Amino acid sequence: MERWEGKPVKRWVISVCCFLTVGLQSQNLEQIAKGDLLQVSGNLGYQQWFSHSRGMSAARKPVGFLLNGSLNFQILGFVNAPFTFFFSNQGNGYTQPGFNQVALHPQWKWIRLNIGRISPVYSGYTLNGHLMDGVAAELSPGRFQFGFFTGRFQRAIIPEPGVSDADILPAFRRTGQGIKAGYAIPGKTLVQGVCIRIHDHVESIPPPAAYSGITPMANLATSLSVQHTLSRRLSLQAEGAVSILNEDLYQAGPRLSVRQLSGLKISTYPAVKAGLRFSPSAFNLGLNYERVSPGYRTLGAYYFVNDLENLHISSDFRLARGKVSVALQGGLQHDNLNQSRLSSMLRRVGSVNLGLRPASHTQFQLSYSNFISYTNLRAITDVLTLKPYEWVDTLQFRQVARQAAVSLTRSFRRAGGMSAFNGQFNWQQSGDAGHAGERRNQFVNAVFTWSSQQQSSGRGISAGINTSRSDWSQNSLWTMAPVLQFQQPFAAKAGIWQASASYAGTLRNRDWVPGTWNLRSSAAYTLHKIHRFSLQAWCMHRASSALYPKSSEFAIIFSWQAGGNWGGGKR
């Protein structure tokens, strides 16, 4: 057995692992001894620029430089300690590993521990990614799956007396524990149950007289989920959850259990979702349903979407030996499940996607989606005077959003090279209608590009045009932007030269706005796969108009960058 005193280097490494703040990967204890003790990687870069502008405010100084670099130490194959720095004529700075957050994730065979600043996920309705300081374990012996956690979700925050700071809100110390247990048959069945309990400590901050509106809470949440494959073509999944929340422990006491439910003023929130998928050889059909009660939340997650009922159906199939693919989706969603709110909303969503591939060099895509939202708002006077069966909608509001897209790609093979054509068209329309009238907005965009490249030399050229039109209220905006690009490798393809020219012009409400010219050229060269040198030059010119004055800008930028990895040897 090895003695700890005989390993001073290992002792120092373990100490660093325990105190550095790092984004740790899962640490497999069986693999740690096989890796390098220390790995060092980093890069260093330098940039120098010269620029001149006229008729516009300069975005940078006429002459400047920037020196930047980074260095990362990887210890035992999983601990990363990064350092970065930069130095320029406009300022300098550096970053180093912090010491305020620690997380370790050791793993050995079917046992995994998460220690420190962690964010475990048990289910979407119970514990779902909330940060905590504590310990979580995951055990998977055979087909069984177990897990538990315990830790602090929130530390106590007590503002200093006499200090009024709206950004500092008082908070109780919040801790919690939870377990999960499951049984899985790979590719067949998965059953999992979750139970969590999170509560505030009443004595962690002064009585409520000091902080009005702040009350301690306690939460007990459970869920049960099932995933089962009935046959090779049919599978289902379902999950049900209940969250019991007490929002004022001053009246109910510091603990919340099932025995204390009677007689206490608490809230119970159920949630359920289910899905069915049928997959024969010709097509796939899916059906999903979800219902989350109004106000549903737990103390184990930051955000919940509640007060909704959602029904979604989807289908996709292929024809003509896979050359034609079709996907259909439709959904219906509404809120205000218990009819207690003044407004209610109904949403209808539908989409269709069509793909054609008649040959290996030709591809066509077509998609369309439609979104309709209806909102009914009741007057407050009706809420106070009418009976439940006499509800009358006083305001109806409708929102409509439609979108369509078409794309065509065609490639052409020729001796020594290849050419390709691509065309895309997008159309979007949105509008709303109510008692005040109807409004519509529309956006249309079209992009056409052609490119050609020689395989032997790597020389390539491409040309394209991007045009769009927007219409809203009584205004319209039309933009056209052609572009031409060229590239040529040199020095046995260790370097490459690129050049481009583009123009962007605008027509606003039938008034032509002079466009902007952009000319760019750059050359880059890689030496020994480590050093990369580049030189860029670009020029921009915009003619004068009623909206913008005449302006131009010219810049030259030289940059160098190098990087590498260095191993520290085996232990």
C-alpha positions in Angstrom: 0.0 0.0 0.0 1.4 3.4 -1.0 2.0 5.9 1.7 0.6 9.5 1.3 3.8 11.1 2.6 5.7 9.6 -0.3 3.6 11.4 -2.9 4.0 15.1 -2.4 3.2 15.9 -6.1 -0.1 13.9 -5.9 -0.9 15.6 -2.6 -0.5 19.1 -4.3 -2.6 18.0 -7.3 -5.5 16.7 -5.1 -5.4 20.0 -3.2 -5.7 22.0 -6.4 -8.6 19.8 -7.5 -10.5 20.5 -4.4 -10.2 24.3 -4.6 -10.2 25.4 -8.2 -13.4 26.5 -9.9 -13.7 24.4 -13.1 -16.2 23.1 -15.6 -15.6 19.5 -14.7 -16.3 16.5 -16.8 -17.4 13.2 -15.3 -14.3 11.8 -13.6 -14.0 8.0 -14.1 -11.8 6.9 -11.3 -10.7 3.8 -13.3 -9.3 6.1 -16.1 -7.6 8.8 -14.0 -4.5 6.6 -13.2 -4.0 5.9 -16.9 -3.9 9.6 -18.1 -1.3 12.3 -17.9 -0.7 14.1 -14.7 -0.7 17.5 -16.3 -1.6 18.8 -19.8 -0.9 22.3 -20.8 -2.5 24.0 -23.8 -2.7 27.6 -25.0 -2.5 30.2 -27.7 -1.0 33.6 -28.3 -2.1 36.2 -30.8 -1.1 39.6 -32.0 -3.1 42.1 -34.2 -2.1 45.4 -35.7 -4.4 47.7 -37.6 -4.3 51.0 -39.5 -7.6 52.7 -40.4 -8.9 55.9 -41.9 -12.5 57.2 -42.0 -14.2 60.2 -43.5 -17.7 61.5 -43.0 -18.5 59.2 -40.1 -17.4 58.7 -36.5 -14.4 56.3 -36.3 -15.2 53.0 -34.7 -11.6 52.6 -33.6 -8.4 54.6 -33.3 -6.4 55.1 -36.6 -3.5 53.0 -35.3 -3.8 50.3 -32.7 -2.6 46.8 -31.6 -3.9 43.9 -29.5 -1.9 41.2 -27.8 -4.0 38.4 -26.3 -3.4 34.9 -25.1 -4.8 32.0 -23.1 -3.3 29.2 -21.0 -5.1 26.1 -19.7 -3.8 23.5 -17.2 -5.6 20.2 -17.3 -4.8 18.1 -14.2 -5.6 14.4 -14.0 -7.5 14.6 -17.3 -10.6 16.4 -15.9 -9.6 19.5 -13.9 -9.3 22.6 -16.1 -7.7 25.8 -14.8 -7.9 28.5 -17.6 -6.0 31.8 -17.6 -6.5 34.6 -20.2 -5.0 38.0 -20.8 -5.1 40.9 -23.3 -3.0 44.0 -23.7 -3.7 46.8 -26.2 -3.4 50.6 -26.7 -7.0 50.9 -25.4 -6.6 48.9 -22.2 -5.5 45.6 -20.7 -6.8 42.9 -18.4 -6.7 39.3 -17.4 -8.8 36.5 -15.9 -7.9 33.6 -13.7 -9.8 30.7 -12.1 -12.1 31.7 -9.3 -12.4 30.1 -5.9 -16.1 30.6 -5.1 -17.6 27.6 -6.8 -16.5 24.0 -6.8 -17.9 20.9 -8.4 -16.6 17.3 -8.6 -18.2 14.4 -10.4 -16.3 11.2 -9.6 -17.5 8.0 -11.1 -16.7 4.4 -10.4 -18.4 1.6 -12.3 -22.2 2.1 -11.7 -21.7 4.7 -9.0 -21.5 8.4 -9.7 -21.3 11.3 -7.3 -22.0 15.0 -7.9 -20.4 17.1 -5.1 -20.4 20.9 -4.7 -22.2 23.4 -6.9 -24.5 21.2 -9.0 -27.8 21.3 -10.8 -29.4 17.9 -10.8 -32.4 17.0 -13.0 -34.9 14.4 -11.8 -38.0 15.3 -13.9 -39.6 18.2 -15.6 -42.2 18.6 -13.0 -40.1 18.2 -9.8 -36.4 18.9 -9.7 -35.3 20.4 -13.0 -31.8 22.1 -13.1 -32.0 24.3 -10.0 -28.5 25.2 -8.7 -27.7 23.9 -5.2 -24.7 23.4 -2.9 -24.7 19.8 -1.9 -24.4 16.2 -2.9 -26.2 14.0 -5.4 -25.7 10.4 -6.1 -26.7 8.2 -9.1 -26.6 4.4 -8.7 -27.4 2.1 -11.6 -26.8 -1.6 -10.5 -28.1 -3.7 -13.4 -31.6 -2.7 -14.4 -32.3 -0.7 -11.3 -31.7 3.1 -11.1 -31.5 5.0 -7.8 -30.6 8.5 -6.9 -30.7 10.9 -4.0 -29.7 14.5 -3.3 -29.4 16.8 -0.3 -28.2 20.4 -0.2 -28.8 24.1 0.1 -30.8 25.8 -2.7 -30.6 29.4 -1.3 -28.5 31.0 1.4 -30.0 33.4 3.9 -29.8 37.0 2.7 -30.2 39.7 5.4 -29.8 43.3 4.3 -27.9 45.5 6.6 -30.0 47.7 8.9 -30.5 51.2 7.5 -29.4 50.3 4.0 -32.1 50.7 1.4 -31.1 48.8 -1.8 -33.9 47.7 -4.1 -31.5 45.2 -5.7 -30.8 43.3 -2.5 -33.9 41.3 -1.6 -34.1 39.3 1.7 -34.3 35.5 1.4 -34.7 32.6 3.7 -32.2 29.8 3.8 -33.6 27.0 1.7 -32.6 23.4 1.8 -34.0 20.2 0.3 -33.7 16.5 -0.1 -35.1 14.0 -2.6 -34.9 10.5 -4.0 -35.7 8.8 -7.2 -36.0 5.1 -8.0 -36.5 3.4 -11.3 -36.4 0.1 -13.2 -35.3 -0.2 -16.9 -35.3 -2.9 -19.5 -33.1 -1.5 -22.3 -35.2 -0.8 -25.4 -38.4 -2.0 -23.7 -39.5 -0.3 -20.4 -38.5 2.4 -18.1 -40.4 3.2 -14.8 -39.3 6.0 -12.5 -40.7 7.6 -9.4 -39.5 10.9 -7.8 -40.1 12.5 -4.5 -38.6 15.8 -3.3 -39.0 18.0 -0.3 -37.7 21.6 -0.2 -38.4 24.1 2.6 -37.2 27.4 4.0 -35.8 27.8 7.5 -38.0 30.2 9.3 -35.3 31.2 11.8 -32.7 32.1 9.2 -33.8 35.8 8.9 -35.6 38.1 11.4 -39.4 38.0 11.9 -41.8 39.2 9.1 -42.1 42.6 10.7 -38.7 43.5 9.3 -39.5 42.5 5.7 -43.1 42.8 4.6 -44.2 40.4 1.8 -41.5 37.8 2.4 -42.8 34.5 3.8 -41.1 31.1 4.2 -42.3 28.3 1.9 -42.3 24.5 1.8 -42.8 22.2 -1.1 -43.5 18.5 -1.5 -43.5 17.2 -5.1 -43.8 13.7 -6.5 -43.9 12.3 -10.0 -44.3 8.9 -11.7 -43.2 8.3 -15.3 -43.5 5.3 -17.5 -42.0 4.5 -20.9 -43.0 1.3 -22.6 -42.6 -0.3 -26.0 -45.7 -2.4 -26.6 -44.4 -3.8 -29.9 -41.8 -3.0 -32.5 -44.2 -0.4 -34.0 -46.0 0.9 -31.0 -44.7 2.7 -27.9 -46.2 5.0 -25.2 -45.0 7.3 -22.5 -46.8 8.9 -19.6 -46.0 11.0 -16.6 -48.1 12.3 -13.7 -47.0 14.8 -11.0 -48.4 16.5 -7.9 -46.9 19.6 -6.2 -48.0 20.5 -2.7 -46.9 24.1 -1.9 -47.3 26.0 1.4 -46.5 29.6 0.8 -46.5 30.7 4.5 -44.8 28.6 7.1 -45.4 31.2 9.7 -49.0 29.9 10.0 -48.4 26.3 9.2 -45.2 25.5 11.0 -41.7 24.7 9.6 -42.5 21.3 8.2 -44.8 20.0 5.5 -45.8 16.3 5.4 -48.8 14.3 4.2 -50.2 14.1 7.8 -50.3 17.9 8.1 -52.4 18.5 4.9 -55.7 18.6 6.7 -56.6 22.0 8.2 -53.7 23.8 6.5 -54.0 26.5 3.9 -51.9 24.9 1.2 -52.2 24.6 -2.6 -52.1 21.3 -4.6 -51.2 21.4 -8.3 -51.5 18.3 -10.5 -49.9 17.9 -13.9 -50.0 15.1 -16.5 -48.7 14.3 -19.9 -48.9 11.3 -22.2 -47.7 10.3 -25.6 -48.3 7.5 -28.1 -46.2 6.7 -31.2 -47.1 4.3 -33.9 -44.4 3.5 -36.4 -45.2 1.0 -39.2 -42.9 0.6 -42.1 -44.6 3.2 -44.3 -45.1 6.1 -41.9 -44.9 7.4 -38.3 -47.8 8.8 -36.3 -47.4 10.5 -32.9 -50.0 11.8 -30.5 -49.1 13.9 -27.4 -51.3 15.4 -24.6 -50.3 17.6 -21.7 -52.3 19.3 -19.0 -50.7 21.5 -16.3 -52.9 23.1 -13.7 -53.0 26.8 -13.1 -50.2 28.0 -10.7 -48.2 24.8 -11.0 -44.7 25.2 -9.6 -42.1 23.6 -7.4 -39.1 25.0 -5.5 -36.9 22.7 -7.5 -37.0 24.7 -10.8 -36.7 28.3 -11.9 -39.5 28.4 -14.4 -42.7 26.5 -15.2 -45.3 26.8 -18.0 -48.6 26.3 -16.3 -52.3 26.8 -16.8 -52.4 25.1 -20.2 -53.9 22.1 -22.0 -52.1 21.1 -25.1 -52.9 18.5 -27.8 -50.4 17.8 -30.6 -50.4 15.3 -33.4 -47.7 14.6 -36.0 -47.1 12.3 -38.9 -44.4 11.7 -41.5 -44.0 9.3 -44.3 -41.9 8.6 -47.4 -42.9 7.8 -51.0 -41.3 6.7 -54.2 -38.5 4.8 -52.5 -37.5 7.7 -50.2 -37.4 10.3 -53.0 -40.5 12.1 -51.6 -40.8 12.9 -47.9 -43.8 14.5 -46.2 -44.2 15.7 -42.6 -47.4 17.0 -41.1 -48.0 18.6 -37.6 -51.0 20.1 -35.9 -51.7 21.3 -32.4 -54.3 22.9 -30.2 -53.6 24.7 -27.0 -55.7 26.8 -24.5 -55.3 28.3 -21.1 -57.6 29.5 -18.2 -58.4 25.9 -17.3 -60.5 26.8 -14.2 -62.2 29.9 -15.8 -60.8 32.2 -13.0 -59.0 34.7 -15.2 -60.5 37.6 -17.1 -58.8 36.6 -20.4 -58.5 33.3 -22.1 -56.4 32.3 -25.1 -56.8 29.6 -27.8 -53.9 28.7 -30.1 -54.0 26.6 -33.3 -50.8 25.6 -35.0 -50.3 23.6 -38.2 -47.4 22.9 -40.5 -46.5 20.8 -43.6 -43.0 20.0 -45.0 -42.4 18.5 -48.4 -39.1 17.2 -49.6 -38.2 16.0 -53.1 -35.0 14.4 -54.2 -35.5 13.1 -57.8 -31.7 12.7 -58.3 -28.6 12.7 -56.1 -27.7 16.2 -57.5 -31.1 17.8 -57.1 -33.0 18.6 -53.9 -36.3 20.6 -53.4 -37.8 21.6 -50.1 -41.2 23.2 -49.4 -42.6 24.2 -46.0 -45.6 26.0 -44.7 -46.8 26.8 -41.2 -49.9 28.6 -39.8 -50.3 30.0 -36.3 -53.7 31.4 -35.1 -54.3 32.8 -31.6 -57.7 33.8 -30.2 -58.0 35.9 -27.1 -61.3 36.6 -25.3 -61.3 39.3 -22.6 -64.2 39.8 -20.2 -65.0 43.2 -18.6 -64.4 43.5 -14.9 -68.0 44.6 -14.4 -69.2 41.3 -15.9 -67.1 39.4 -13.5 -68.7 41.2 -10.5 -72.3 41.1 -11.7 -72.9 38.2 -14.0 -73.6 34.6 -13.0 -71.1 31.9 -14.1 -73.4 30.8 -16.9 -73.9 34.3 -18.2 -70.3 35.0 -19.2 -70.3 37.3 -22.2 -67.1 38.1 -24.2 -66.6 41.8 -24.5 -63.4 41.7 -26.5 -62.3 39.3 -29.1 -58.7 39.6 -30.4 -57.1 37.4 -33.1 -53.5 37.0 -34.1 -52.4 35.2 -37.3 -48.9 34.3 -38.4 -48.1 32.5 -41.6 -44.8 31.4 -43.0 -43.7 29.6 -46.2 -40.3 28.7 -47.5 -39.1 27.1 -50.8 -35.5 26.0 -51.6 -33.9 24.4 -54.6 -30.3 23.1 -54.8 -28.8 21.7 -58.0 -25.2 20.6 -58.4 -23.3 20.1 -61.7 -20.3 17.9 -62.1 -17.8 18.7 -64.7 -14.2 17.8 -65.6 -11.9 18.9 -62.8 -14.5 20.6 -60.7 -18.1 21.2 -59.6 -20.7 23.9 -59.8 -23.8 24.4 -57.8 -26.9 26.6 -57.8 -29.0 27.4 -54.8 -32.2 29.4 -54.5 -34.2 30.2 -51.4 -37.5 32.0 -51.0 -39.1 33.0 -47.7 -42.5 34.6 -47.0 -43.8 35.7 -43.7 -47.1 37.4 -42.8 -48.4 38.4 -39.4 -51.5 40.4 -38.4 -54.0 41.0 -35.7 -57.6 41.9 -35.7 -60.0 43.2 -33.0 -62.6 45.9 -32.4 -60.0 48.6 -33.4 -59.5 47.1 -36.9 -57.1 44.9 -38.6 -53.3 45.3 -39.2 -51.0 43.2 -41.3 -47.2 43.0 -41.8 -45.4 41.1 -44.5 -41.8 40.2 -45.2 -40.4 38.5 -48.4 -36.8 37.4 -48.9 -35.2 35.7 -51.9 -31.5 34.5 -52.2 -29.9 33.1 -55.3 -26.3 31.9 -55.4 -24.1 30.2 -57.9 -20.6 28.8 -57.2 -17.9 26.9 -59.0 -14.7 25.3 -57.7 -11.8 23.4 -59.3 -10.8 20.3 -57.3 -7.1 20.3 -58.3 -6.2 23.9 -57.7 -8.9 24.8 -55.2 -9.7 28.0 -57.1 -13.3 29.0 -56.6 -15.7 31.8 -57.6 -19.3 32.5 -56.4 -21.9 35.1 -57.2 -25.2 35.8 -55.6 -27.9 38.3 -54.8 -30.0 38.8 -51.7 -33.2 40.8 -52.0 -36.0 41.4 -49.5 -39.1 43.5 -49.1 -40.9 44.5 -45.9 -44.4 46.1 -45.7 -46.0 47.4 -42.5 -48.8 49.9 -41.9 -48.4 52.3 -44.9 -44.6 51.9 -45.3 -42.5 49.6 -47.5 -38.8 48.9 -47.6 -37.0 47.0 -50.5 -33.4 46.0 -50.3 -31.1 44.5 -52.9 -27.5 43.3 -52.2 -25.5 41.5 -54.9 -22.1 40.0 -54.0 -19.1 38.5 -55.9 -16.4 36.3 -54.2 -13.2 34.7 -55.4 -10.6 32.5 -53.7 -7.2 31.1 -54.8 -4.9 28.9 -52.7 -1.1 29.2 -53.0 2.1 27.7 -51.6 0.8 24.1 -51.9 -2.5 25.1 -50.3 -0.8 26.2 -47.1 -2.1 29.7 -47.9 -5.3 31.1 -49.4 -6.2 34.5 -51.0 -9.8 35.7 -50.9 -11.5 38.8 -52.4 -15.1 40.0 -52.4 -17.2 42.9 -53.6 -20.7 43.7 -52.6 -23.3 46.4 -52.9 -26.4 47.1 -50.8 -29.1 49.5 -52.0 -32.5 50.4 -50.5 -35.8 51.7 -51.9 -37.9 53.3 -49.1 -41.5 54.2 -49.9 -40.5 54.7 -53.6 -37.5 56.9 -52.6 -34.2 55.5 -53.7 -31.5 55.6 -51.0 -28.0 55.4 -52.4 -26.3 52.1 -51.4 -23.0 51.1 -49.8 -20.0 49.5 -51.6 -17.8 47.0 -49.7 -14.5 45.8 -51.1 -12.5 43.2 -49.2 -9.3 41.3 -49.7 -7.4 38.9 -47.4 -4.4 36.5 -47.5 -3.7 33.9 -44.9 -0.8 31.5 -44.5 -0.2 28.6 -42.0 3.3 27.7 -41.0 4.2 24.3 -39.5 0.5 23.8 -38.5 1.0 26.1 -35.5 1.6 29.7 -36.8 -1.1 31.4 -38.8 -0.4 34.8 -40.5 -3.1 36.9 -42.2 -3.4 40.3 -43.8 -6.7 41.9 -44.5 -7.7 45.1 -46.3 -11.2 46.4 -46.8 -12.9 49.6 -48.0 -16.4 50.9 -47.5 -18.0 53.8 -49.4 -21.5 55.2 -49.1 -22.9 58.0 -51.3 -24.7 61.0 -49.8 -28.5 61.0 -49.5 -31.3 62.7 -47.6 -30.8 60.3 -44.7 -27.1 59.8 -44.6 -24.1 61.9 -45.4 -21.3 60.8 -47.8 -18.8 58.6 -45.9 -16.0 56.1 -46.4 -13.7 54.0 -44.4 -10.4 52.1 -45.2 -8.6 49.6 -43.0 -5.6 47.3 -43.1 -5.3 44.5 -40.4 -2.3 42.2 -39.8 -2.7 39.3 -37.4 -0.6 36.4 -36.1 -1.8 33.5 -34.0 -0.1 30.4 -32.6 -1.2 27.6 -30.3 -0.2 24.2 -29.1 -0.5 21.4 -26.5 2.2 20.2 -24.1 1.9 17.0 -22.0 3.3 16.8 -18.5 4.2 13.1 -18.6 2.8 10.0 -16.9 2.6 9.6 -13.2 
